[in-house]
Amino acid sequence: MARPKYRITPEDHWFARRWVEKKLANPGWLGAARAFAAQQDWNQREETANALNDWCERWLTSEQWTQLKNAIRASRRRARGADVVTVTLSRYAWSILEFWARRDGCTLSEVIERRLGHRR
């Protein structure tokens, strides 16, 4: 059975909206040709989870959807008050983690936990 398509829930709407707005502030994020039209569409949409889903379906690539899902997951964890530590990584170390996160469809923290964590 095929996996259902990801949907932004009303509970995650705020996190997702904040992520997209931050990304839209960089005109190169969607590419110069698409950025203006995407911004216009963003400004005209309703402020609902369904409208945000529709906008994301129209404008985001599958890679950007994965990034959004990872950002939502991380935001949920932070909102629950999860035990979080901030670290500084070299660009090379970050690129290694980013490669595995994209490949596995997870966050950077999940890469470390899954691949380097102790087996229980």
Jmol script that loads the backbone (N, CA, C; Angstrom):
load data "model"
ATOM      1  N   MET A   1       0.848  -1.184   0.000  1.00  0.00           N
ATOM      2  CA  MET A   1       0.000   0.000   0.000  1.00  0.00           C
ATOM      3  C   MET A   1       0.891   1.245   0.000  1.00  0.00           C
ATOM      4  N   ALA A   2       0.557   2.218  -0.813  1.00  0.00           N
ATOM      5  CA  ALA A   2       1.336   3.453  -0.913  1.00  0.00           C
ATOM      6  C   ALA A   2       1.190   4.289   0.351  1.00  0.00           C
ATOM      7  N   ARG A   3       2.255   4.941   0.682  1.00  0.00           N
ATOM      8  CA  ARG A   3       2.257   5.815   1.850  1.00  0.00           C
ATOM      9  C   ARG A   3       1.448   7.076   1.536  1.00  0.00           C
ATOM     10  N   PRO A   4       0.594   7.524   2.470  1.00  0.00           N
ATOM     11  CA  PRO A   4      -0.204   8.733   2.196  1.00  0.00           C
ATOM     12  C   PRO A   4       0.693   9.964   2.064  1.00  0.00           C
ATOM     13  N   LYS A   5       0.243  10.916   1.256  1.00  0.00           N
ATOM     14  CA  LYS A   5       0.978  12.152   1.055  1.00  0.00           C
ATOM     15  C   LYS A   5       0.997  12.956   2.355  1.00  0.00           C
ATOM     16  N   TYR A   6       2.117  13.614   2.623  1.00  0.00           N
ATOM     17  CA  TYR A   6       2.280  14.419   3.833  1.00  0.00           C
ATOM     18  C   TYR A   6       1.319  15.607   3.803  1.00  0.00           C
ATOM     19  N   ARG A   7       0.695  15.872   4.927  1.00  0.00           N
ATOM     20  CA  ARG A   7      -0.196  17.029   5.063  1.00  0.00           C
ATOM     21  C   ARG A   7       0.211  17.820   6.295  1.00  0.00           C
ATOM     22  N   ILE A   8       0.285  19.119   6.149  1.00  0.00           N
ATOM     23  CA  ILE A   8       0.549  20.003   7.286  1.00  0.00           C
ATOM     24  C   ILE A   8      -0.731  20.094   8.096  1.00  0.00           C
ATOM     25  N   THR A   9      -0.637  19.808   9.377  1.00  0.00           N
ATOM     26  CA  THR A   9      -1.808  19.838  10.246  1.00  0.00           C
ATOM     27  C   THR A   9      -2.024  21.256  10.782  1.00  0.00           C
ATOM     28  N   PRO A  10      -3.235  21.550  11.266  1.00  0.00           N
ATOM     29  CA  PRO A  10      -3.457  22.865  11.886  1.00  0.00           C
ATOM     30  C   PRO A  10      -2.496  23.127  13.050  1.00  0.00           C
ATOM     31  N   GLU A  11      -2.119  22.066  13.777  1.00  0.00           N
ATOM     32  CA  GLU A  11      -1.186  22.226  14.902  1.00  0.00           C
ATOM     33  C   GLU A  11       0.206  22.630  14.417  1.00  0.00           C
ATOM     34  N   ASP A  12       0.590  22.175  13.226  1.00  0.00           N
ATOM     35  CA  ASP A  12       1.914  22.468  12.677  1.00  0.00           C
ATOM     36  C   ASP A  12       1.930  23.693  11.766  1.00  0.00           C
ATOM     37  N   HIS A  13       0.776  24.270  11.528  1.00  0.00           N
ATOM     38  CA  HIS A  13       0.652  25.389  10.592  1.00  0.00           C
ATOM     39  C   HIS A  13       1.604  26.524  10.940  1.00  0.00           C
ATOM     40  N   TRP A  14       1.675  26.903  12.197  1.00  0.00           N
ATOM     41  CA  TRP A  14       2.516  28.026  12.603  1.00  0.00           C
ATOM     42  C   TRP A  14       3.985  27.737  12.311  1.00  0.00           C
ATOM     43  N   PHE A  15       4.458  26.524  12.676  1.00  0.00           N
ATOM     44  CA  PHE A  15       5.846  26.152  12.413  1.00  0.00           C
ATOM     45  C   PHE A  15       6.142  26.198  10.913  1.00  0.00           C
ATOM     46  N   ALA A  16       5.255  25.615  10.116  1.00  0.00           N
ATOM     47  CA  ALA A  16       5.458  25.545   8.668  1.00  0.00           C
ATOM     48  C   ALA A  16       5.436  26.935   8.050  1.00  0.00           C
ATOM     49  N   ARG A  17       4.495  27.752   8.472  1.00  0.00           N
ATOM     50  CA  ARG A  17       4.396  29.122   7.935  1.00  0.00           C
ATOM     51  C   ARG A  17       5.667  29.906   8.237  1.00  0.00           C
ATOM     52  N   ARG A  18       6.152  29.787   9.460  1.00  0.00           N
ATOM     53  CA  ARG A  18       7.368  30.494   9.859  1.00  0.00           C
ATOM     54  C   ARG A  18       8.558  30.033   9.013  1.00  0.00           C
ATOM     55  N   TRP A  19       8.652  28.727   8.754  1.00  0.00           N
ATOM     56  CA  TRP A  19       9.750  28.175   7.965  1.00  0.00           C
ATOM     57  C   TRP A  19       9.695  28.716   6.529  1.00  0.00           C
ATOM     58  N   VAL A  20       8.517  28.675   5.920  1.00  0.00           N
ATOM     59  CA  VAL A  20       8.383  29.144   4.532  1.00  0.00           C
ATOM     60  C   VAL A  20       8.693  30.636   4.448  1.00  0.00           C
ATOM     61  N   GLU A  21       8.192  31.422   5.379  1.00  0.00           N
ATOM     62  CA  GLU A  21       8.448  32.862   5.345  1.00  0.00           C
ATOM     63  C   GLU A  21       9.941  33.163   5.449  1.00  0.00           C
ATOM     64  N   LYS A  22      10.636  32.433   6.291  1.00  0.00           N
ATOM     65  CA  LYS A  22      12.082  32.614   6.426  1.00  0.00           C
ATOM     66  C   LYS A  22      12.784  32.265   5.115  1.00  0.00           C
ATOM     67  N   LYS A  23      12.358  31.183   4.478  1.00  0.00           N
ATOM     68  CA  LYS A  23      12.959  30.776   3.209  1.00  0.00           C
ATOM     69  C   LYS A  23      12.641  31.767   2.095  1.00  0.00           C
ATOM     70  N   LEU A  24      11.411  32.284   2.067  1.00  0.00           N
ATOM     71  CA  LEU A  24      11.019  33.238   1.019  1.00  0.00           C
ATOM     72  C   LEU A  24      11.798  34.553   1.112  1.00  0.00           C
ATOM     73  N   ALA A  25      12.349  34.847   2.276  1.00  0.00           N
ATOM     74  CA  ALA A  25      13.149  36.064   2.427  1.00  0.00           C
ATOM     75  C   ALA A  25      14.425  36.001   1.584  1.00  0.00           C
ATOM     76  N   ASN A  26      14.816  34.783   1.171  1.00  0.00           N
ATOM     77  CA  ASN A  26      15.971  34.602   0.300  1.00  0.00           C
ATOM     78  C   ASN A  26      15.447  34.397  -1.127  1.00  0.00           C
ATOM     79  N   PRO A  27      15.576  35.405  -1.999  1.00  0.00           N
ATOM     80  CA  PRO A  27      15.008  35.293  -3.344  1.00  0.00           C
ATOM     81  C   PRO A  27      15.569  34.130  -4.158  1.00  0.00           C
ATOM     82  N   GLY A  28      16.766  33.668  -3.845  1.00  0.00           N
ATOM     83  CA  GLY A  28      17.359  32.573  -4.585  1.00  0.00           C
ATOM     84  C   GLY A  28      16.837  31.207  -4.184  1.00  0.00           C
ATOM     85  N   TRP A  29      16.060  31.141  -3.114  1.00  0.00           N
ATOM     86  CA  TRP A  29      15.587  29.858  -2.603  1.00  0.00           C
ATOM     87  C   TRP A  29      14.754  29.105  -3.634  1.00  0.00           C
ATOM     88  N   LEU A  30      13.821  29.749  -4.263  1.00  0.00           N
ATOM     89  CA  LEU A  30      12.989  29.109  -5.290  1.00  0.00           C
ATOM     90  C   LEU A  30      13.506  29.374  -6.700  1.00  0.00           C
ATOM     91  N   GLY A  31      14.538  30.167  -6.798  1.00  0.00           N
ATOM     92  CA  GLY A  31      15.043  30.545  -8.112  1.00  0.00           C
ATOM     93  C   GLY A  31      14.413  31.862  -8.532  1.00  0.00           C
ATOM     94  N   ALA A  32      15.192  32.673  -9.167  1.00  0.00           N
ATOM     95  CA  ALA A  32      14.748  34.029  -9.512  1.00  0.00           C
ATOM     96  C   ALA A  32      13.477  34.037 -10.353  1.00  0.00           C
ATOM     97  N   ALA A  33      13.356  33.092 -11.269  1.00  0.00           N
ATOM     98  CA  ALA A  33      12.192  33.085 -12.164  1.00  0.00           C
ATOM     99  C   ALA A  33      10.894  32.790 -11.418  1.00  0.00           C
ATOM    100  N   ARG A  34      10.952  31.979 -10.380  1.00  0.00           N
ATOM    101  CA  ARG A  34       9.740  31.570  -9.667  1.00  0.00           C
ATOM    102  C   ARG A  34       9.467  32.398  -8.404  1.00  0.00           C
ATOM    103  N   ALA A  35      10.494  33.069  -7.894  1.00  0.00           N
ATOM    104  CA  ALA A  35      10.388  33.725  -6.589  1.00  0.00           C
ATOM    105  C   ALA A  35       9.265  34.765  -6.530  1.00  0.00           C
ATOM    106  N   PHE A  36       9.164  35.621  -7.543  1.00  0.00           N
ATOM    107  CA  PHE A  36       8.153  36.680  -7.527  1.00  0.00           C
ATOM    108  C   PHE A  36       6.741  36.097  -7.532  1.00  0.00           C
ATOM    109  N   ALA A  37       6.490  35.148  -8.434  1.00  0.00           N
ATOM    110  CA  ALA A  37       5.154  34.544  -8.523  1.00  0.00           C
ATOM    111  C   ALA A  37       4.814  33.778  -7.247  1.00  0.00           C
ATOM    112  N   ALA A  38       5.785  33.088  -6.682  1.00  0.00           N
ATOM    113  CA  ALA A  38       5.545  32.342  -5.441  1.00  0.00           C
ATOM    114  C   ALA A  38       5.216  33.303  -4.297  1.00  0.00           C
ATOM    115  N   GLN A  39       5.928  34.426  -4.237  1.00  0.00           N
ATOM    116  CA  GLN A  39       5.673  35.418  -3.188  1.00  0.00           C
ATOM    117  C   GLN A  39       4.288  36.025  -3.345  1.00  0.00           C
ATOM    118  N   GLN A  40       3.884  36.322  -4.573  1.00  0.00           N
ATOM    119  CA  GLN A  40       2.547  36.858  -4.818  1.00  0.00           C
ATOM    120  C   GLN A  40       1.481  35.858  -4.391  1.00  0.00           C
ATOM    121  N   ASP A  41       1.675  34.606  -4.759  1.00  0.00           N
ATOM    122  CA  ASP A  41       0.743  33.541  -4.381  1.00  0.00           C
ATOM    123  C   ASP A  41       0.689  33.390  -2.861  1.00  0.00           C
ATOM    124  N   TRP A  42       1.860  33.499  -2.216  1.00  0.00           N
ATOM    125  CA  TRP A  42       1.941  33.408  -0.748  1.00  0.00           C
ATOM    126  C   TRP A  42       1.117  34.521  -0.103  1.00  0.00           C
ATOM    127  N   ASN A  43       1.251  35.735  -0.607  1.00  0.00           N
ATOM    128  CA  ASN A  43       0.559  36.889  -0.030  1.00  0.00           C
ATOM    129  C   ASN A  43      -0.957  36.808  -0.210  1.00  0.00           C
ATOM    130  N   GLN A  44      -1.442  36.080  -1.225  1.00  0.00           N
ATOM    131  CA  GLN A  44      -2.868  36.024  -1.520  1.00  0.00           C
ATOM    132  C   GLN A  44      -3.579  34.810  -0.926  1.00  0.00           C
ATOM    133  N   ARG A  45      -2.832  33.874  -0.364  1.00  0.00           N
ATOM    134  CA  ARG A  45      -3.457  32.656   0.146  1.00  0.00           C
ATOM    135  C   ARG A  45      -4.161  32.924   1.466  1.00  0.00           C
ATOM    136  N   GLU A  46      -5.103  32.051   1.807  1.00  0.00           N
ATOM    137  CA  GLU A  46      -5.768  32.116   3.107  1.00  0.00           C
ATOM    138  C   GLU A  46      -4.793  31.660   4.180  1.00  0.00           C
ATOM    139  N   GLU A  47      -5.044  32.031   5.398  1.00  0.00           N
ATOM    140  CA  GLU A  47      -4.174  31.694   6.521  1.00  0.00           C
ATOM    141  C   GLU A  47      -4.670  30.411   7.187  1.00  0.00           C
ATOM    142  N   THR A  48      -4.690  29.317   6.430  1.00  0.00           N
ATOM    143  CA  THR A  48      -5.131  28.028   6.962  1.00  0.00           C
ATOM    144  C   THR A  48      -4.107  26.954   6.615  1.00  0.00           C
ATOM    145  N   ALA A  49      -4.167  25.841   7.329  1.00  0.00           N
ATOM    146  CA  ALA A  49      -3.274  24.716   7.050  1.00  0.00           C
ATOM    147  C   ALA A  49      -3.529  24.163   5.655  1.00  0.00           C
ATOM    148  N   ASN A  50      -4.788  24.077   5.250  1.00  0.00           N
ATOM    149  CA  ASN A  50      -5.105  23.569   3.909  1.00  0.00           C
ATOM    150  C   ASN A  50      -4.537  24.468   2.812  1.00  0.00           C
ATOM    151  N   ALA A  51      -4.662  25.763   2.978  1.00  0.00           N
ATOM    152  CA  ALA A  51      -4.121  26.695   1.984  1.00  0.00           C
ATOM    153  C   ALA A  51      -2.597  26.616   1.950  1.00  0.00           C
ATOM    154  N   LEU A  52      -1.982  26.439   3.113  1.00  0.00           N
ATOM    155  CA  LEU A  52      -0.527  26.294   3.167  1.00  0.00           C
ATOM    156  C   LEU A  52      -0.094  25.004   2.462  1.00  0.00           C
ATOM    157  N   ASN A  53      -0.830  23.923   2.683  1.00  0.00           N
ATOM    158  CA  ASN A  53      -0.543  22.674   1.974  1.00  0.00           C
ATOM    159  C   ASN A  53      -0.630  22.867   0.471  1.00  0.00           C
ATOM    160  N   ASP A  54      -1.678  23.526   0.014  1.00  0.00           N
ATOM    161  CA  ASP A  54      -1.849  23.770  -1.418  1.00  0.00           C
ATOM    162  C   ASP A  54      -0.689  24.581  -1.979  1.00  0.00           C
ATOM    163  N   TRP A  55      -0.272  25.621  -1.237  1.00  0.00           N
ATOM    164  CA  TRP A  55       0.842  26.452  -1.683  1.00  0.00           C
ATOM    165  C   TRP A  55       2.119  25.609  -1.780  1.00  0.00           C
ATOM    166  N   CYS A  56       2.379  24.800  -0.767  1.00  0.00           N
ATOM    167  CA  CYS A  56       3.587  23.962  -0.757  1.00  0.00           C
ATOM    168  C   CYS A  56       3.569  22.952  -1.902  1.00  0.00           C
ATOM    169  N   GLU A  57       2.407  22.366  -2.165  1.00  0.00           N
ATOM    170  CA  GLU A  57       2.285  21.423  -3.287  1.00  0.00           C
ATOM    171  C   GLU A  57       2.622  22.106  -4.614  1.00  0.00           C
ATOM    172  N   ARG A  58       2.229  23.342  -4.733  1.00  0.00           N
ATOM    173  CA  ARG A  58       2.429  24.085  -5.976  1.00  0.00           C
ATOM    174  C   ARG A  58       3.888  24.525  -6.149  1.00  0.00           C
ATOM    175  N   TRP A  59       4.549  24.951  -5.060  1.00  0.00           N
ATOM    176  CA  TRP A  59       5.826  25.622  -5.199  1.00  0.00           C
ATOM    177  C   TRP A  59       7.048  24.841  -4.714  1.00  0.00           C
ATOM    178  N   LEU A  60       6.896  23.868  -3.824  1.00  0.00           N
ATOM    179  CA  LEU A  60       8.065  23.192  -3.263  1.00  0.00           C
ATOM    180  C   LEU A  60       8.448  21.939  -4.047  1.00  0.00           C
ATOM    181  N   THR A  61       9.744  21.722  -4.151  1.00  0.00           N
ATOM    182  CA  THR A  61      10.248  20.478  -4.722  1.00  0.00           C
ATOM    183  C   THR A  61      10.152  19.394  -3.653  1.00  0.00           C
ATOM    184  N   SER A  62      10.369  18.145  -4.042  1.00  0.00           N
ATOM    185  CA  SER A  62      10.317  17.072  -3.046  1.00  0.00           C
ATOM    186  C   SER A  62      11.417  17.250  -2.006  1.00  0.00           C
ATOM    187  N   GLU A  63      12.558  17.764  -2.407  1.00  0.00           N
ATOM    188  CA  GLU A  63      13.642  18.019  -1.443  1.00  0.00           C
ATOM    189  C   GLU A  63      13.239  19.106  -0.440  1.00  0.00           C
ATOM    190  N   GLN A  64      12.592  20.156  -0.923  1.00  0.00           N
ATOM    191  CA  GLN A  64      12.144  21.228  -0.029  1.00  0.00           C
ATOM    192  C   GLN A  64      11.042  20.731   0.906  1.00  0.00           C
ATOM    193  N   TRP A  65      10.167  19.838   0.406  1.00  0.00           N
ATOM    194  CA  TRP A  65       9.144  19.230   1.269  1.00  0.00           C
ATOM    195  C   TRP A  65       9.820  18.457   2.398  1.00  0.00           C
ATOM    196  N   THR A  66      10.854  17.700   2.068  1.00  0.00           N
ATOM    197  CA  THR A  66      11.576  16.943   3.091  1.00  0.00           C
ATOM    198  C   THR A  66      12.191  17.876   4.118  1.00  0.00           C
ATOM    199  N   GLN A  67      12.775  18.969   3.658  1.00  0.00           N
ATOM    200  CA  GLN A  67      13.347  19.953   4.576  1.00  0.00           C
ATOM    201  C   GLN A  67      12.268  20.529   5.490  1.00  0.00           C
ATOM    202  N   LEU A  68      11.110  20.836   4.920  1.00  0.00           N
ATOM    203  CA  LEU A  68      10.008  21.367   5.713  1.00  0.00           C
ATOM    204  C   LEU A  68       9.539  20.361   6.759  1.00  0.00           C
ATOM    205  N   LYS A  69       9.368  19.108   6.340  1.00  0.00           N
ATOM    206  CA  LYS A  69       8.937  18.069   7.291  1.00  0.00           C
ATOM    207  C   LYS A  69       9.944  17.925   8.426  1.00  0.00           C
ATOM    208  N   ASN A  70      11.237  17.962   8.105  1.00  0.00           N
ATOM    209  CA  ASN A  70      12.264  17.864   9.142  1.00  0.00           C
ATOM    210  C   ASN A  70      12.220  19.062  10.080  1.00  0.00           C
ATOM    211  N   ALA A  71      11.974  20.246   9.521  1.00  0.00           N
ATOM    212  CA  ALA A  71      11.881  21.450  10.345  1.00  0.00           C
ATOM    213  C   ALA A  71      10.671  21.379  11.275  1.00  0.00           C
ATOM    214  N   ILE A  72       9.559  20.880  10.772  1.00  0.00           N
ATOM    215  CA  ILE A  72       8.354  20.726  11.603  1.00  0.00           C
ATOM    216  C   ILE A  72       8.624  19.742  12.731  1.00  0.00           C
ATOM    217  N   ARG A  73       9.238  18.611  12.391  1.00  0.00           N
ATOM    218  CA  ARG A  73       9.552  17.601  13.400  1.00  0.00           C
ATOM    219  C   ARG A  73      10.464  18.177  14.492  1.00  0.00           C
ATOM    220  N   ALA A  74      11.486  18.930  14.093  1.00  0.00           N
ATOM    221  CA  ALA A  74      12.397  19.546  15.054  1.00  0.00           C
ATOM    222  C   ALA A  74      11.669  20.593  15.902  1.00  0.00           C
ATOM    223  N   SER A  75      10.776  21.356  15.289  1.00  0.00           N
ATOM    224  CA  SER A  75      10.006  22.365  16.028  1.00  0.00           C
ATOM    225  C   SER A  75       9.089  21.720  17.052  1.00  0.00           C
ATOM    226  N   ARG A  76       8.473  20.602  16.683  1.00  0.00           N
ATOM    227  CA  ARG A  76       7.631  19.870  17.644  1.00  0.00           C
ATOM    228  C   ARG A  76       8.451  19.439  18.849  1.00  0.00           C
ATOM    229  N   ARG A  77       9.635  18.906  18.563  1.00  0.00           N
ATOM    230  CA  ARG A  77      10.500  18.427  19.637  1.00  0.00           C
ATOM    231  C   ARG A  77      10.892  19.577  20.562  1.00  0.00           C
ATOM    232  N   ARG A  78      11.259  20.718  19.972  1.00  0.00           N
ATOM    233  CA  ARG A  78      11.620  21.880  20.800  1.00  0.00           C
ATOM    234  C   ARG A  78      10.430  22.366  21.608  1.00  0.00           C
ATOM    235  N   ALA A  79       9.249  22.352  21.008  1.00  0.00           N
ATOM    236  CA  ALA A  79       8.045  22.823  21.705  1.00  0.00           C
ATOM    237  C   ALA A  79       7.694  21.930  22.892  1.00  0.00           C
ATOM    238  N   ARG A  80       8.009  20.640  22.789  1.00  0.00           N
ATOM    239  CA  ARG A  80       7.749  19.719  23.901  1.00  0.00           C
ATOM    240  C   ARG A  80       8.758  19.884  25.019  1.00  0.00           C
ATOM    241  N   GLY A  81       9.770  20.729  24.786  1.00  0.00           N
ATOM    242  CA  GLY A  81      10.786  20.916  25.809  1.00  0.00           C
ATOM    243  C   GLY A  81      11.791  19.780  25.817  1.00  0.00           C
ATOM    244  N   ALA A  82      12.020  19.187  24.662  1.00  0.00           N
ATOM    245  CA  ALA A  82      12.979  18.090  24.578  1.00  0.00           C
ATOM    246  C   ALA A  82      14.352  18.571  25.000  1.00  0.00           C
ATOM    247  N   ASP A  83      15.141  17.653  25.472  1.00  0.00           N
ATOM    248  CA  ASP A  83      16.498  17.954  25.895  1.00  0.00           C
ATOM    249  C   ASP A  83      17.327  18.279  24.661  1.00  0.00           C
ATOM    250  N   VAL A  84      17.676  19.547  24.474  1.00  0.00           N
ATOM    251  CA  VAL A  84      18.359  20.000  23.271  1.00  0.00           C
ATOM    252  C   VAL A  84      19.661  20.694  23.658  1.00  0.00           C
ATOM    253  N   VAL A  85      20.707  20.447  22.861  1.00  0.00           N
ATOM    254  CA  VAL A  85      21.996  21.093  23.033  1.00  0.00           C
ATOM    255  C   VAL A  85      22.388  21.685  21.690  1.00  0.00           C
ATOM    256  N   THR A  86      22.943  22.873  21.695  1.00  0.00           N
ATOM    257  CA  THR A  86      23.402  23.508  20.471  1.00  0.00           C
ATOM    258  C   THR A  86      24.895  23.255  20.318  1.00  0.00           C
ATOM    259  N   VAL A  87      25.314  22.881  19.108  1.00  0.00           N
ATOM    260  CA  VAL A  87      26.731  22.616  18.839  1.00  0.00           C
ATOM    261  C   VAL A  87      27.176  23.382  17.605  1.00  0.00           C
ATOM    262  N   THR A  88      28.478  23.567  17.472  1.00  0.00           N
ATOM    263  CA  THR A  88      29.059  24.180  16.293  1.00  0.00           C
ATOM    264  C   THR A  88      29.786  23.091  15.527  1.00  0.00           C
ATOM    265  N   LEU A  89      29.489  22.993  14.234  1.00  0.00           N
ATOM    266  CA  LEU A  89      30.097  21.983  13.372  1.00  0.00           C
ATOM    267  C   LEU A  89      30.925  22.657  12.289  1.00  0.00           C
ATOM    268  N   SER A  90      31.967  21.974  11.846  1.00  0.00           N
ATOM    269  CA  SER A  90      32.676  22.460  10.661  1.00  0.00           C
ATOM    270  C   SER A  90      31.734  22.278   9.474  1.00  0.00           C
ATOM    271  N   ARG A  91      31.972  23.008   8.417  1.00  0.00           N
ATOM    272  CA  ARG A  91      31.124  22.884   7.232  1.00  0.00           C
ATOM    273  C   ARG A  91      31.200  21.460   6.685  1.00  0.00           C
ATOM    274  N   TYR A  92      32.380  20.843   6.756  1.00  0.00           N
ATOM    275  CA  TYR A  92      32.540  19.480   6.262  1.00  0.00           C
ATOM    276  C   TYR A  92      31.707  18.498   7.095  1.00  0.00           C
ATOM    277  N   ALA A  93      31.758  18.626   8.419  1.00  0.00           N
ATOM    278  CA  ALA A  93      30.965  17.746   9.287  1.00  0.00           C
ATOM    279  C   ALA A  93      29.478  17.940   9.015  1.00  0.00           C
ATOM    280  N   TRP A  94      29.065  19.179   8.858  1.00  0.00           N
ATOM    281  CA  TRP A  94      27.656  19.455   8.546  1.00  0.00           C
ATOM    282  C   TRP A  94      27.261  18.816   7.222  1.00  0.00           C
ATOM    283  N   SER A  95      28.137  18.904   6.204  1.00  0.00           N
ATOM    284  CA  SER A  95      27.787  18.352   4.895  1.00  0.00           C
ATOM    285  C   SER A  95      27.639  16.832   4.959  1.00  0.00           C
ATOM    286  N   ILE A  96      28.441  16.174   5.786  1.00  0.00           N
ATOM    287  CA  ILE A  96      28.303  14.726   5.965  1.00  0.00           C
ATOM    288  C   ILE A  96      26.949  14.410   6.585  1.00  0.00           C
ATOM    289  N   LEU A  97      26.607  15.105   7.659  1.00  0.00           N
ATOM    290  CA  LEU A  97      25.314  14.882   8.316  1.00  0.00           C
ATOM    291  C   LEU A  97      24.161  15.212   7.373  1.00  0.00           C
ATOM    292  N   GLU A  98      24.290  16.279   6.624  1.00  0.00           N
ATOM    293  CA  GLU A  98      23.238  16.693   5.690  1.00  0.00           C
ATOM    294  C   GLU A  98      23.021  15.628   4.616  1.00  0.00           C
ATOM    295  N   PHE A  99      24.116  15.053   4.108  1.00  0.00           N
ATOM    296  CA  PHE A  99      24.006  13.987   3.112  1.00  0.00           C
ATOM    297  C   PHE A  99      23.168  12.834   3.653  1.00  0.00           C
ATOM    298  N   TRP A 100      23.494  12.360   4.851  1.00  0.00           N
ATOM    299  CA  TRP A 100      22.782  11.212   5.424  1.00  0.00           C
ATOM    300  C   TRP A 100      21.351  11.574   5.803  1.00  0.00           C
ATOM    301  N   ALA A 101      21.131  12.821   6.247  1.00  0.00           N
ATOM    302  CA  ALA A 101      19.772  13.251   6.590  1.00  0.00           C
ATOM    303  C   ALA A 101      18.881  13.251   5.349  1.00  0.00           C
ATOM    304  N   ARG A 102      19.394  13.751   4.237  1.00  0.00           N
ATOM    305  CA  ARG A 102      18.619  13.741   2.986  1.00  0.00           C
ATOM    306  C   ARG A 102      18.356  12.312   2.530  1.00  0.00           C
ATOM    307  N   ARG A 103      19.385  11.488   2.596  1.00  0.00           N
ATOM    308  CA  ARG A 103      19.265  10.093   2.153  1.00  0.00           C
ATOM    309  C   ARG A 103      18.233   9.341   2.979  1.00  0.00           C
ATOM    310  N   ASP A 104      18.254   9.571   4.310  1.00  0.00           N
ATOM    311  CA  ASP A 104      17.363   8.841   5.213  1.00  0.00           C
ATOM    312  C   ASP A 104      16.037   9.564   5.445  1.00  0.00           C
ATOM    313  N   GLY A 105      15.906  10.821   4.972  1.00  0.00           N
ATOM    314  CA  GLY A 105      14.675  11.586   5.178  1.00  0.00           C
ATOM    315  C   GLY A 105      14.432  11.909   6.636  1.00  0.00           C
ATOM    316  N   CYS A 106      15.480  12.366   7.327  1.00  0.00           N
ATOM    317  CA  CYS A 106      15.351  12.654   8.760  1.00  0.00           C
ATOM    318  C   CYS A 106      16.130  13.920   9.108  1.00  0.00           C
ATOM    319  N   THR A 107      16.125  14.276  10.368  1.00  0.00           N
ATOM    320  CA  THR A 107      16.859  15.453  10.826  1.00  0.00           C
ATOM    321  C   THR A 107      18.317  15.093  11.080  1.00  0.00           C
ATOM    322  N   LEU A 108      19.157  16.122  11.248  1.00  0.00           N
ATOM    323  CA  LEU A 108      20.566  15.882  11.554  1.00  0.00           C
ATOM    324  C   LEU A 108      20.715  15.142  12.881  1.00  0.00           C
ATOM    325  N   SER A 109      19.926  15.512  13.871  1.00  0.00           N
ATOM    326  CA  SER A 109      19.980  14.831  15.166  1.00  0.00           C
ATOM    327  C   SER A 109      19.626  13.359  15.030  1.00  0.00           C
ATOM    328  N   GLU A 110      18.640  13.068  14.209  1.00  0.00           N
ATOM    329  CA  GLU A 110      18.243  11.674  14.013  1.00  0.00           C
ATOM    330  C   GLU A 110      19.336  10.874  13.314  1.00  0.00           C
ATOM    331  N   VAL A 111      20.101  11.510  12.422  1.00  0.00           N
ATOM    332  CA  VAL A 111      21.233  10.817  11.791  1.00  0.00           C
ATOM    333  C   VAL A 111      22.224  10.390  12.864  1.00  0.00           C
ATOM    334  N   ILE A 112      22.567  11.306  13.747  1.00  0.00           N
ATOM    335  CA  ILE A 112      23.526  10.998  14.811  1.00  0.00           C
ATOM    336  C   ILE A 112      22.984   9.907  15.715  1.00  0.00           C
ATOM    337  N   GLU A 113      21.727  10.041  16.124  1.00  0.00           N
ATOM    338  CA  GLU A 113      21.137   9.054  17.031  1.00  0.00           C
ATOM    339  C   GLU A 113      21.045   7.678  16.387  1.00  0.00           C
ATOM    340  N   ARG A 114      20.622   7.624  15.130  1.00  0.00           N
ATOM    341  CA  ARG A 114      20.439   6.333  14.450  1.00  0.00           C
ATOM    342  C   ARG A 114      21.763   5.678  14.088  1.00  0.00           C
ATOM    343  N   ARG A 115      22.699   6.468  13.580  1.00  0.00           N
ATOM    344  CA  ARG A 115      23.929   5.897  13.042  1.00  0.00           C
ATOM    345  C   ARG A 115      25.055   5.826  14.063  1.00  0.00           C
ATOM    346  N   LEU A 116      25.057   6.714  15.040  1.00  0.00           N
ATOM    347  CA  LEU A 116      26.163   6.732  16.002  1.00  0.00           C
ATOM    348  C   LEU A 116      25.738   6.416  17.436  1.00  0.00           C
ATOM    349  N   GLY A 117      24.436   6.374  17.671  1.00  0.00           N
ATOM    350  CA  GLY A 117      23.938   6.122  19.021  1.00  0.00           C
ATOM    351  C   GLY A 117      24.173   4.677  19.458  1.00  0.00           C
ATOM    352  N   HIS A 118      24.067   4.500  20.753  1.00  0.00           N
ATOM    353  CA  HIS A 118      24.215   3.157  21.315  1.00  0.00           C
ATOM    354  C   HIS A 118      22.963   2.346  21.025  1.00  0.00           C
ATOM    355  N   ARG A 119      23.150   1.111  20.697  1.00  0.00           N
ATOM    356  CA  ARG A 119      22.031   0.206  20.488  1.00  0.00           C
ATOM    357  C   ARG A 119      21.509  -0.244  21.843  1.00  0.00           C
ATOM    358  N   ARG A 120      20.206  -0.206  21.999  1.00  0.00           N
ATOM    359  CA  ARG A 120      19.615  -0.607  23.282  1.00  0.00           C
ATOM    360  C   ARG A 120      18.984  -1.943  23.165  1.00  0.00           C
TER     361      ARG A 120
END
end "model"
wireframe off; spacefill off
backbone 0.3
color backbone group
